[in-house]
Amino acid sequence: TQGKEKVDDAEEVKFEIWKKNSDKNSSMLEAKHDQHGIYTAKTVIKEPGTYTVQVHVTARKMHVMPKTDLSVN
């Protein structure tokens, strides 16, 4: 979103994933717009652990890179 508006016209959306506390050996996944400002990508993570996911979004003359952690059991 940008403000309260859903962004369905992003120029680029990529998901970067790496194992937390590693030397940032990351993989980059191209995302596609599904609907209503929701962008998705698919991958399989085989090794348990905590991973960082950083989204690279370029839209409307702005570039943001929020990130979060996820656990794989």
TORLOMAR-528590 format. One record per atom (N, C-alpha, C): residue number from 1; x negated, y negated, z negated. Coordinates in steps of 0.2 Angstrom, whole numbers, always signed. Example, Ala and Ser with C-alpha at 12.3 -4.5 7.8 and 13.67 -1.06 7.14 Angstrom:
<tigus>
{1,{-66,+28,-39}}
{1,{-62,+22,-39}}
{1,{-66,+16,-39}}
{2,{-64,+11,-35}}
{2,{-68,+5,-36}}
{2,{-64,+0,-39}}
</tigus>
This chain:
<tigus>
{1,{-4,+6,+0}}
{1,{+0,+0,+0}}
{1,{-4,-6,+0}}
{2,{-2,-11,+2}}
{2,{-5,-18,+2}}
{2,{+1,-22,-1}}
{3,{-1,-24,-8}}
{3,{+5,-27,-11}}
{3,{+10,-22,-13}}
{4,{+16,-23,-11}}
{4,{+21,-18,-11}}
{4,{+23,-15,-5}}
{5,{+20,-17,+1}}
{5,{+21,-15,+7}}
{5,{+17,-8,+9}}
{6,{+20,-3,+12}}
{6,{+17,+3,+14}}
{6,{+13,+1,+20}}
{7,{+7,+4,+20}}
{7,{+3,+3,+26}}
{7,{+3,+9,+31}}
{8,{+6,+8,+37}}
{8,{+7,+13,+41}}
{8,{+3,+12,+48}}
{9,{-1,+6,+48}}
{9,{-5,+4,+54}}
{9,{-12,+4,+52}}
{10,{-15,+8,+48}}
{10,{-22,+7,+46}}
{10,{-26,+9,+52}}
{11,{-32,+5,+53}}
{11,{-36,+7,+59}}
{11,{-40,+13,+57}}
{12,{-42,+14,+51}}
{12,{-46,+20,+49}}
{12,{-45,+22,+42}}
{13,{-44,+29,+41}}
{13,{-43,+32,+35}}
{13,{-47,+38,+35}}
{14,{-52,+39,+30}}
{14,{-56,+45,+29}}
{14,{-57,+46,+22}}
{15,{-57,+53,+20}}
{15,{-58,+55,+14}}
{15,{-65,+58,+13}}
{16,{-69,+56,+8}}
{16,{-76,+58,+7}}
{16,{-75,+62,+1}}
{17,{-78,+68,+1}}
{17,{-78,+73,-5}}
{17,{-85,+75,-7}}
{18,{-87,+75,-13}}
{18,{-93,+78,-15}}
{18,{-92,+81,-22}}
{19,{-96,+85,-24}}
{19,{-96,+88,-31}}
{19,{-99,+83,-36}}
{20,{-96,+82,-41}}
{20,{-98,+77,-46}}
{20,{-104,+79,-49}}
{21,{-108,+74,-50}}
{21,{-115,+74,-53}}
{21,{-120,+78,-48}}
{22,{-118,+79,-42}}
{22,{-123,+81,-37}}
{22,{-127,+76,-34}}
{23,{-131,+77,-29}}
{23,{-135,+72,-26}}
{23,{-130,+69,-20}}
{24,{-124,+69,-21}}
{24,{-119,+67,-16}}
{24,{-120,+70,-9}}
{25,{-120,+76,-9}}
{25,{-120,+80,-2}}
{25,{-113,+80,+0}}
{26,{-110,+75,+3}}
{26,{-103,+74,+4}}
{26,{-101,+77,+11}}
{27,{-94,+78,+11}}
{27,{-91,+79,+18}}
{27,{-86,+74,+19}}
{28,{-85,+72,+25}}
{28,{-80,+67,+27}}
{28,{-75,+70,+31}}
{29,{-69,+68,+29}}
{29,{-63,+71,+33}}
{29,{-59,+65,+36}}
{30,{-57,+66,+42}}
{30,{-53,+61,+46}}
{30,{-46,+62,+43}}
{31,{-42,+57,+41}}
{31,{-35,+58,+39}}
{31,{-31,+56,+45}}
{32,{-24,+58,+45}}
{32,{-19,+56,+50}}
{32,{-13,+53,+46}}
{33,{-10,+49,+49}}
{33,{-4,+46,+46}}
{33,{+2,+50,+47}}
{34,{+5,+52,+41}}
{34,{+11,+57,+42}}
{34,{+17,+53,+42}}
{35,{+19,+49,+37}}
{35,{+24,+45,+37}}
{35,{+24,+40,+31}}
{36,{+28,+34,+32}}
{36,{+29,+30,+26}}
{36,{+23,+28,+23}}
{37,{+17,+27,+26}}
{37,{+11,+25,+23}}
{37,{+7,+30,+20}}
{38,{+9,+37,+21}}
{38,{+5,+42,+18}}
{38,{+0,+45,+23}}
{39,{-6,+46,+21}}
{39,{-11,+48,+26}}
{39,{-14,+55,+22}}
{40,{-15,+60,+27}}
{40,{-17,+66,+24}}
{40,{-23,+69,+28}}
{41,{-27,+74,+25}}
{41,{-32,+78,+28}}
{41,{-32,+84,+24}}
{42,{-34,+90,+27}}
{42,{-34,+96,+24}}
{42,{-42,+99,+24}}
{43,{-43,+102,+19}}
{43,{-50,+106,+18}}
{43,{-49,+111,+13}}
{44,{-54,+115,+12}}
{44,{-54,+121,+7}}
{44,{-60,+120,+3}}
{45,{-59,+120,-3}}
{45,{-65,+119,-8}}
{45,{-65,+126,-12}}
{46,{-71,+129,-10}}
{46,{-72,+136,-13}}
{46,{-75,+137,-19}}
{47,{-79,+132,-21}}
{47,{-83,+132,-27}}
{47,{-79,+128,-33}}
{48,{-78,+132,-39}}
{48,{-75,+128,-44}}
{48,{-79,+122,-47}}
{49,{-76,+117,-50}}
{49,{-80,+112,-52}}
{49,{-76,+105,-52}}
{50,{-79,+100,-54}}
{50,{-76,+93,-53}}
{50,{-79,+90,-47}}
{51,{-74,+87,-43}}
{51,{-76,+84,-37}}
{51,{-74,+76,-37}}
{52,{-77,+72,-33}}
{52,{-75,+65,-32}}
{52,{-73,+65,-25}}
{53,{-67,+61,-25}}
{53,{-64,+60,-18}}
{53,{-64,+52,-18}}
{54,{-67,+50,-12}}
{54,{-67,+43,-11}}
{54,{-63,+42,-4}}
{55,{-58,+37,-4}}
{55,{-55,+36,+2}}
{55,{-58,+30,+5}}
{56,{-59,+30,+11}}
{56,{-62,+24,+15}}
{56,{-56,+22,+20}}
{57,{-53,+16,+18}}
{57,{-48,+13,+22}}
{57,{-49,+6,+25}}
{58,{-48,+6,+32}}
{58,{-49,+0,+35}}
{58,{-42,-2,+38}}
{59,{-39,-8,+36}}
{59,{-32,-10,+38}}
{59,{-32,-17,+37}}
{60,{-29,-20,+42}}
{60,{-27,-27,+41}}
{60,{-33,-32,+39}}
{61,{-38,-31,+42}}
{61,{-44,-35,+41}}
{61,{-47,-34,+34}}
{62,{-46,-28,+31}}
{62,{-48,-27,+24}}
{62,{-51,-20,+24}}
{63,{-56,-18,+20}}
{63,{-59,-12,+19}}
{63,{-59,-10,+11}}
{64,{-56,-5,+9}}
{64,{-56,-3,+2}}
{64,{-58,+4,+2}}
{65,{-61,+6,-4}}
{65,{-64,+12,-5}}
{65,{-63,+15,-12}}
{66,{-56,+16,-14}}
{66,{-55,+19,-20}}
{66,{-57,+26,-21}}
{67,{-58,+28,-27}}
{67,{-60,+35,-28}}
{67,{-57,+38,-35}}
{68,{-57,+44,-35}}
{68,{-54,+48,-41}}
{68,{-58,+55,-41}}
{69,{-57,+58,-47}}
{69,{-60,+65,-48}}
{69,{-54,+70,-48}}
{70,{-56,+76,-45}}
{70,{-51,+81,-46}}
{70,{-55,+88,-48}}
{71,{-51,+92,-51}}
{71,{-54,+98,-54}}
{71,{-52,+104,-50}}
{72,{-56,+108,-48}}
{72,{-55,+115,-44}}
{72,{-57,+120,-49}}
{73,{-52,+125,-50}}
{73,{-53,+131,-54}}
{73,{-54,+137,-50}}
</tigus>
